[in-house]
């Protein structure tokens, strides 16, 4: 599970998007996706990419861990829809 204490630095809408992205990622990857998303989130927080495209950077960081190109493409398309909501 994402370290919720690190989520406190994010605005509420960003927190919700991070959690939704993680759910989508886990849905595609399976149970190991939880551990992967935790690691990716921790690195993302350390990298400090918090500008206007911060959540998009996070979505792409998750997508980079999908080895099958079609899965990665489908994931990124779903994330774009999610981010536009």
N, CA, C and O atoms as a MOPAC input file, in Angstrom:
PM7 MOZYME 1SCF
protein

 N      0.83800 1    -1.18100 1     0.00000 1
 C      0.00000 1     0.00000 1     0.00000 1
 C      0.88000 1     1.24100 1     0.00000 1
 O      1.91000 1     1.28300 1     0.67400 1
 N      0.47600 1     2.23100 1    -0.74600 1
 C      1.22400 1     3.48200 1    -0.80900 1
 C      1.32300 1     4.07100 1     0.59300 1
 O      0.35300 1     4.06900 1     1.35100 1
 N      2.50200 1     4.57200 1     0.92300 1
 C      2.72200 1     5.21400 1     2.21700 1
 C      1.87200 1     6.48300 1     2.26900 1
 O      2.22200 1     7.50600 1     1.67900 1
 N      0.75600 1     6.39900 1     2.98200 1
 C     -0.18600 1     7.50900 1     3.01800 1
 C      0.39700 1     8.75400 1     3.66300 1
 O     -0.07700 1     9.86100 1     3.40600 1
 N      1.40600 1     8.59400 1     4.48700 1
 C      2.02000 1     9.78200 1     5.09200 1
 C      2.67100 1    10.65300 1     4.02300 1
 O      2.73500 1    11.87400 1     4.16700 1
 N      3.15000 1    10.03000 1     2.95600 1
 C      3.75400 1    10.79800 1     1.86400 1
 C      2.68900 1    11.44600 1     0.98400 1
 O      2.96100 1    12.41400 1     0.27500 1
 N      1.48100 1    10.90400 1     1.03700 1
 C      0.39100 1    11.49100 1     0.26800 1
 C     -0.06900 1    12.81500 1     0.86100 1
 O     -0.70800 1    13.61100 1     0.17300 1
 N      0.24300 1    13.05900 1     2.11700 1
 C     -0.22900 1    14.28400 1     2.76700 1
 C      0.34700 1    15.53300 1     2.12500 1
 O     -0.21300 1    16.61900 1     2.27600 1
 N      1.44300 1    15.39800 1     1.42200 1
 C      2.04500 1    16.55400 1     0.76600 1
 C      1.33300 1    16.90700 1    -0.54200 1
 O      1.61400 1    17.94100 1    -1.14800 1
 N      0.41900 1    16.05200 1    -0.96800 1
 C     -0.29000 1    16.26700 1    -2.22900 1
 C     -1.67800 1    16.84600 1    -1.98000 1
 O     -2.29300 1    16.56600 1    -0.95100 1
 N     -2.17100 1    17.64900 1    -2.91400 1
 C     -3.55600 1    18.11300 1    -2.81500 1
 C     -4.51300 1    16.92100 1    -2.89800 1
 O     -4.15700 1    15.87800 1    -3.44500 1
 N     -5.70700 1    17.07100 1    -2.36400 1
 C     -6.68600 1    15.98800 1    -2.30900 1
 C     -6.94000 1    15.36200 1    -3.68500 1
 O     -6.96800 1    14.13800 1    -3.81100 1
 N     -7.12200 1    16.18100 1    -4.70000 1
 C     -7.38900 1    15.64900 1    -6.04700 1
 C     -6.21800 1    14.80400 1    -6.54000 1
 O     -6.42600 1    13.77200 1    -7.17800 1
 N     -5.00100 1    15.22700 1    -6.25400 1
 C     -3.81600 1    14.46200 1    -6.67300 1
 C     -3.73800 1    13.14400 1    -5.92000 1
 O     -3.37700 1    12.12300 1    -6.50500 1
 N     -4.06800 1    13.14600 1    -4.64000 1
 C     -4.07300 1    11.91400 1    -3.83800 1
 C     -5.02400 1    10.89600 1    -4.45400 1
 O     -4.69400 1     9.71900 1    -4.60100 1
 N     -6.20500 1    11.37500 1    -4.80900 1
 C     -7.21600 1    10.48400 1    -5.39300 1
 C     -6.73000 1     9.90100 1    -6.71400 1
 O     -6.93200 1     8.71600 1    -6.98200 1
 N     -6.09600 1    10.71900 1    -7.53300 1
 C     -5.60100 1    10.24200 1    -8.82700 1
 C     -4.49300 1     9.21600 1    -8.63100 1
 O     -4.45200 1     8.21100 1    -9.34100 1
 N     -3.59700 1     9.45100 1    -7.68200 1
 C     -2.51700 1     8.49300 1    -7.40100 1
 C     -3.11700 1     7.14500 1    -7.00500 1
 O     -2.69200 1     6.10500 1    -7.50700 1
 N     -4.09000 1     7.16000 1    -6.11700 1
 C     -4.71000 1     5.91400 1    -5.68000 1
 C     -5.43700 1     5.21700 1    -6.83000 1
 O     -5.39400 1     3.99100 1    -6.93900 1
 N     -6.10100 1     5.99000 1    -7.68100 1
 C     -6.79400 1     5.41100 1    -8.83600 1
 C     -5.79200 1     4.81300 1    -9.83000 1
 O     -6.02600 1     3.73700 1   -10.38200 1
 N     -4.68800 1     5.50700 1   -10.05200 1
 C     -3.65900 1     4.99300 1   -10.95700 1
 C     -3.07800 1     3.69400 1   -10.41500 1
 O     -2.84600 1     2.74800 1   -11.16700 1
 N     -2.84700 1     3.65200 1    -9.11600 1
 C     -2.31400 1     2.43300 1    -8.50900 1
 C     -3.28400 1     1.27000 1    -8.67000 1
 O     -2.87000 1     0.15100 1    -8.97500 1
 N     -4.57400 1     1.53100 1    -8.46600 1
 C     -5.57900 1     0.48000 1    -8.63100 1
 C     -5.57900 1    -0.05400 1   -10.06100 1
 O     -5.64000 1    -1.26400 1   -10.27800 1
 N     -5.51100 1     0.83900 1   -11.01900 1
 C     -5.48300 1     0.44600 1   -12.42800 1
 C     -4.22800 1    -0.37900 1   -12.73000 1
 O     -4.30100 1    -1.39800 1   -13.41600 1
 N     -3.09200 1     0.06200 1   -12.22100 1
 C     -1.82900 1    -0.63700 1   -12.42800 1
 C     -1.89700 1    -2.05100 1   -11.83800 1
 O     -1.49200 1    -3.01500 1   -12.48700 1
 N     -2.40100 1    -2.16700 1   -10.62700 1
 C     -2.50500 1    -3.46800 1    -9.95700 1
 C     -3.47300 1    -4.37400 1   -10.70600 1
 O     -3.25700 1    -5.58200 1   -10.79500 1
 N     -4.52600 1    -3.79500 1   -11.23800 1
 C     -5.49700 1    -4.55500 1   -12.02400 1
 C     -4.81800 1    -5.23000 1   -13.22400 1
 O     -5.14600 1    -6.36600 1   -13.56600 1
 N     -3.88900 1    -4.53800 1   -13.84800 1
 C     -3.19200 1    -5.07200 1   -15.02500 1
 C     -2.07100 1    -6.02200 1   -14.63800 1
 O     -1.92700 1    -7.08900 1   -15.23500 1
 N     -1.27700 1    -5.64300 1   -13.64200 1
 C     -0.07200 1    -6.39800 1   -13.28200 1
 C     -0.37400 1    -7.58400 1   -12.37100 1
 O      0.30600 1    -8.60900 1   -12.42900 1
 N     -1.38300 1    -7.44100 1   -11.54200 1
 C     -1.67600 1    -8.46900 1   -10.55900 1
 C     -1.12900 1    -8.06800 1    -9.20000 1
 O     -0.72400 1    -6.92200 1    -9.00700 1
 N     -1.11400 1    -9.00700 1    -8.25100 1
 C     -0.72900 1    -8.70300 1    -6.87000 1
 C      0.64600 1    -8.04700 1    -6.71200 1
 O      0.83700 1    -7.21900 1    -5.82100 1
 N      1.59100 1    -8.40700 1    -7.55800 1
 C      2.93000 1    -7.79400 1    -7.46800 1
 C      2.87500 1    -6.29900 1    -7.76000 1
 O      3.79000 1    -5.55800 1    -7.39900 1
 N      1.81400 1    -5.86100 1    -8.40900 1
 C      1.65000 1    -4.45700 1    -8.72900 1
 C      1.60900 1    -3.56400 1    -7.50300 1
 O      1.99300 1    -2.39600 1    -7.56900 1
 N      1.14200 1    -4.10900 1    -6.37700 1
 C      1.09600 1    -3.31700 1    -5.14500 1
 C      2.50900 1    -2.93500 1    -4.71200 1
 O      2.78700 1    -1.77300 1    -4.41600 1
 N      3.38800 1    -3.92200 1    -4.68100 1
 C      4.77800 1    -3.65500 1    -4.28100 1
 C      5.47500 1    -2.74500 1    -5.28900 1
 O      6.19800 1    -1.82300 1    -4.91300 1
 N      5.24700 1    -3.01600 1    -6.57000 1
 C      5.85600 1    -2.17300 1    -7.60900 1
 C      5.37100 1    -0.73000 1    -7.50600 1
 O      6.16900 1     0.20500 1    -7.57700 1
 N      4.06600 1    -0.55300 1    -7.33800 1
 C      3.53800 1     0.81200 1    -7.27500 1
 C      4.06200 1     1.53600 1    -6.03200 1
 O      4.28900 1     2.74500 1    -6.07700 1
 N      4.25500 1     0.82000 1    -4.93100 1
 C      4.83800 1     1.43600 1    -3.73100 1
 C      6.24200 1     1.94900 1    -4.02800 1
 O      6.59600 1     3.06900 1    -3.66100 1
 N      7.03300 1     1.11800 1    -4.69500 1
 C      8.41200 1     1.50600 1    -5.03300 1
 C      8.43200 1     2.68700 1    -6.00400 1
 O      9.21700 1     3.62200 1    -5.84600 1
 N      7.57100 1     2.63100 1    -6.99500 1
 C      7.50700 1     3.69000 1    -8.00300 1
 C      7.05000 1     4.99600 1    -7.34800 1
 O      7.57600 1     6.06800 1    -7.64600 1
 N      6.07100 1     4.89300 1    -6.45900 1
 C      5.58500 1     6.08100 1    -5.76100 1
 C      6.69100 1     6.70800 1    -4.90800 1
 O      6.88400 1     7.92400 1    -4.92700 1
 N      7.40800 1     5.87600 1    -4.16700 1
 C      8.49100 1     6.39000 1    -3.31400 1
 C      9.54200 1     7.11600 1    -4.14700 1
 O     10.02800 1     8.17700 1    -3.75400 1
 N      9.89400 1     6.54000 1    -5.30200 1
 C     10.88200 1     7.17100 1    -6.17800 1
 C     10.32600 1     8.48000 1    -6.74300 1
 O     11.04200 1     9.47800 1    -6.83000 1
 N      9.06400 1     8.47200 1    -7.12000 1
 C      8.42300 1     9.66200 1    -7.67800 1
 C      8.43700 1    10.79900 1    -6.66100 1
 O      8.72600 1    11.94500 1    -7.00700 1
 N      8.12500 1    10.48300 1    -5.41300 1
 C      8.14900 1    11.48800 1    -4.35200 1
 C      9.55900 1    12.04200 1    -4.18800 1
 O      9.73900 1    13.25400 1    -4.06400 1
 N     10.55900 1    11.16400 1    -4.18800 1
 C     11.94500 1    11.60100 1    -4.03500 1
 C     12.40300 1    12.46700 1    -5.20300 1
 O     13.17300 1    13.41000 1    -5.02400 1
 N     11.91900 1    12.13600 1    -6.41000 1
 C     12.29700 1    12.90600 1    -7.59600 1
 C     11.71000 1    14.31300 1    -7.56600 1
 O     12.22400 1    15.21700 1    -8.22600 1
 N     10.64600 1    14.49900 1    -6.81100 1
 C     10.06600 1    15.83200 1    -6.63000 1
 C      9.41800 1    16.42700 1    -7.85900 1
 O      9.44900 1    17.64400 1    -8.03900 1
 N      8.82800 1    15.59900 1    -8.71400 1
 C      8.16200 1    16.11100 1    -9.91200 1
 C      6.73100 1    16.51100 1    -9.55300 1
 O      5.79900 1    15.72400 1    -9.71900 1
 N      6.56400 1    17.73900 1    -9.06100 1
 C      5.26100 1    18.17900 1    -8.57900 1
 C      4.69300 1    19.34800 1    -9.35900 1
 O      3.86700 1    20.09200 1    -8.83000 1
 N      5.10500 1    19.52600 1   -10.58200 1
 C      4.56600 1    20.60300 1   -11.40300 1
 C      3.20200 1    20.23700 1   -11.95100 1
 O      2.58100 1    19.27600 1   -11.49700 1
 N      2.73500 1    21.00200 1   -12.92600 1
 C      1.41500 1    20.76500 1   -13.50500 1
 C      1.23900 1    19.35800 1   -14.09700 1
 O      0.12100 1    18.84400 1   -14.13700 1
 N      2.30000 1    18.75300 1   -14.54200 1
 C      2.21100 1    17.42500 1   -15.15400 1
 C      2.64500 1    16.31500 1   -14.19600 1
 O      2.98400 1    15.21700 1   -14.63800 1
 N      2.63800 1    16.58700 1   -12.90600 1
 C      3.15500 1    15.63200 1   -11.92200 1
 C      2.46400 1    14.27000 1   -11.98400 1
 O      3.13400 1    13.23700 1   -11.99800 1
 N      1.16000 1    14.26100 1   -12.02000 1
 C      0.43000 1    12.98900 1   -12.01300 1
 C      0.66400 1    12.24700 1   -13.32400 1
 O      0.74000 1    11.01800 1   -13.34100 1
 N      0.77700 1    12.97600 1   -14.39900 1
 C      1.08200 1    12.33800 1   -15.69400 1
 C      2.46700 1    11.68700 1   -15.64900 1
 O      2.65300 1    10.59500 1   -16.18700 1
 N      3.43200 1    12.34300 1   -15.01600 1
 C      4.76300 1    11.74400 1   -14.84300 1
 C      4.65600 1    10.43400 1   -14.05800 1
 O      5.30900 1     9.44300 1   -14.38700 1
 N      3.83400 1    10.44800 1   -13.02900 1
 C      3.65400 1     9.24300 1   -12.21400 1
 C      3.02200 1     8.11900 1   -13.04100 1
 O      3.45400 1     6.96900 1   -12.96500 1
 N      2.00000 1     8.45400 1   -13.82800 1
 C      1.35100 1     7.45600 1   -14.67900 1
 C      2.35000 1     6.84200 1   -15.65500 1
 O      2.34400 1     5.63200 1   -15.87800 1
 N      3.20300 1     7.67700 1   -16.23200 1
 C      4.20700 1     7.16400 1   -17.17000 1
 C      5.25600 1     6.31800 1   -16.45300 1
 O      5.75400 1     5.34000 1   -17.01000 1
 N      5.58800 1     6.68900 1   -15.22600 1
 C      6.52800 1     5.88300 1   -14.44400 1
 C      5.95000 1     4.49700 1   -14.18600 1
 O      6.66800 1     3.49900 1   -14.25400 1
 N      4.66100 1     4.43300 1   -13.89100 1
 C      4.01600 1     3.12900 1   -13.71800 1
 C      4.03600 1     2.35700 1   -15.04000 1
 O      4.37200 1     1.17300 1   -15.06900 1
 N      3.67700 1     3.03300 1   -16.12500 1
 C      3.62100 1     2.39100 1   -17.43500 1
 C      4.94200 1     1.81500 1   -17.89900 1
 O      4.97200 1     0.82000 1   -18.62300 1
 N      6.03700 1     2.43500 1   -17.48400 1
 C      7.35800 1     1.93600 1   -17.87100 1
 C      7.62500 1     0.52800 1   -17.33300 1
 O      8.50900 1    -0.17000 1   -17.83100 1
 N      6.87400 1     0.11800 1   -16.33500 1
 C      7.07900 1    -1.19700 1   -15.74300 1
 C      6.20300 1    -2.27200 1   -16.37500 1
 O      6.19500 1    -3.41700 1   -15.92300 1
 N      5.47900 1    -1.90900 1   -17.40400 1
 C      4.68900 1    -2.88600 1   -18.15500 1
 C      5.50400 1    -3.29900 1   -19.37600 1
 O      5.72900 1    -2.50300 1   -20.28800 1
 N      5.93400 1    -4.53800 1   -19.37800 1
 C      6.84700 1    -5.01000 1   -20.41900 1
 C      6.17100 1    -5.22300 1   -21.76800 1
 O      6.79100 1    -5.01100 1   -22.81000 1
 N      4.92600 1    -5.63300 1   -21.76000 1
 C      4.21500 1    -5.89400 1   -23.01300 1
 C      3.68700 1    -4.56900 1   -23.55200 1
 O      2.90700 1    -3.88000 1   -22.89500 1
 N      4.12400 1    -4.23000 1   -24.74800 1
 C      3.80300 1    -2.93200 1   -25.33800 1
 C      2.30400 1    -2.67400 1   -25.41000 1
 O      1.85700 1    -1.55800 1   -25.14400 1
 N      1.52400 1    -3.68600 1   -25.76400 1
 C      0.07800 1    -3.48800 1   -25.87200 1
 C     -0.54600 1    -3.19600 1   -24.50900 1
 O     -1.47700 1    -2.39700 1   -24.41100 1
 N     -0.03800 1    -3.83800 1   -23.45900 1
 C     -0.52800 1    -3.56200 1   -22.10700 1
 C     -0.15800 1    -2.14300 1   -21.68400 1
 O     -0.96100 1    -1.42200 1   -21.09200 1
 N      1.07900 1    -1.76200 1   -22.00100 1
 C      1.54500 1    -0.42000 1   -21.65700 1
 C      0.69700 1     0.63200 1   -22.36300 1
 O      0.28800 1     1.62000 1   -21.75300 1
 N      0.43300 1     0.41700 1   -23.65000 1
 C     -0.37600 1     1.36000 1   -24.43100 1
 C     -1.79100 1     1.44600 1   -23.86900 1
 O     -2.33300 1     2.54000 1   -23.71400 1
 N     -2.39000 1     0.29300 1   -23.56400 1
 C     -3.74600 1     0.28600 1   -23.00600 1
 C     -3.77500 1     0.98900 1   -21.64800 1
 O     -4.70500 1     1.73900 1   -21.35300 1
 N     -2.76300 1     0.74500 1   -20.83300 1
 C     -2.67600 1     1.39100 1   -19.52500 1
 C     -2.58900 1     2.90700 1   -19.68000 1
 O     -3.30700 1     3.64700 1   -19.00900 1
 N     -1.71600 1     3.35800 1   -20.55800 1
 C     -1.53800 1     4.80300 1   -20.74400 1
 C     -2.79000 1     5.46400 1   -21.31300 1
 O     -3.09600 1     6.60700 1   -20.97300 1
 N     -3.51200 1     4.75900 1   -22.16900 1
 C     -4.76900 1     5.30600 1   -22.68700 1
 C     -5.79200 1     5.44300 1   -21.56700 1
 O     -6.50000 1     6.44700 1   -21.48200 1
 N     -5.86600 1     4.42400 1   -20.70600 1
 C     -6.79800 1     4.47700 1   -19.57900 1
 C     -6.40300 1     5.57000 1   -18.60000 1
 O     -7.26500 1     6.24000 1   -18.03100 1
 N     -5.10600 1     5.75100 1   -18.40200 1
 C     -4.66800 1     6.79500 1   -17.46800 1
 C     -5.00400 1     8.18100 1   -17.99800 1
 O     -5.36800 1     9.07200 1   -17.23000 1
 N     -4.88200 1     8.36300 1   -19.30500 1
 C     -5.24000 1     9.66200 1   -19.89400 1
 C     -6.70600 1     9.97600 1   -19.65000 1
 O     -7.05600 1    11.10400 1   -19.30300 1
 N     -7.56500 1     8.97400 1   -19.83100 1
 C     -9.00200 1     9.17000 1   -19.57400 1
 C     -9.23900 1     9.48800 1   -18.11300 1
 O    -10.03000 1    10.37100 1   -17.78200 1
 N     -8.55600 1     8.77000 1   -17.24300 1
 C     -8.69500 1     8.98300 1   -15.80800 1
 C     -8.25500 1    10.39700 1   -15.42600 1
 O     -8.90000 1    11.05800 1   -14.61200 1
 N     -7.15600 1    10.85000 1   -16.01700 1
 C     -6.62900 1    12.16700 1   -15.67000 1
 C     -7.50700 1    13.29900 1   -16.17900 1
 O     -7.47600 1    14.40500 1   -15.63900 1
 N     -8.28500 1    13.02800 1   -17.21100 1
 C     -9.16800 1    14.04900 1   -17.77300 1
 C    -10.48400 1    14.17500 1   -17.01500 1
 O    -11.24600 1    15.11400 1   -17.24800 1
 N    -10.75300 1    13.25200 1   -16.12300 1
 C    -12.02100 1    13.27100 1   -15.35700 1
 C    -12.01000 1    14.36100 1   -14.31700 1
 O    -12.98500 1    14.52500 1   -13.58400 1

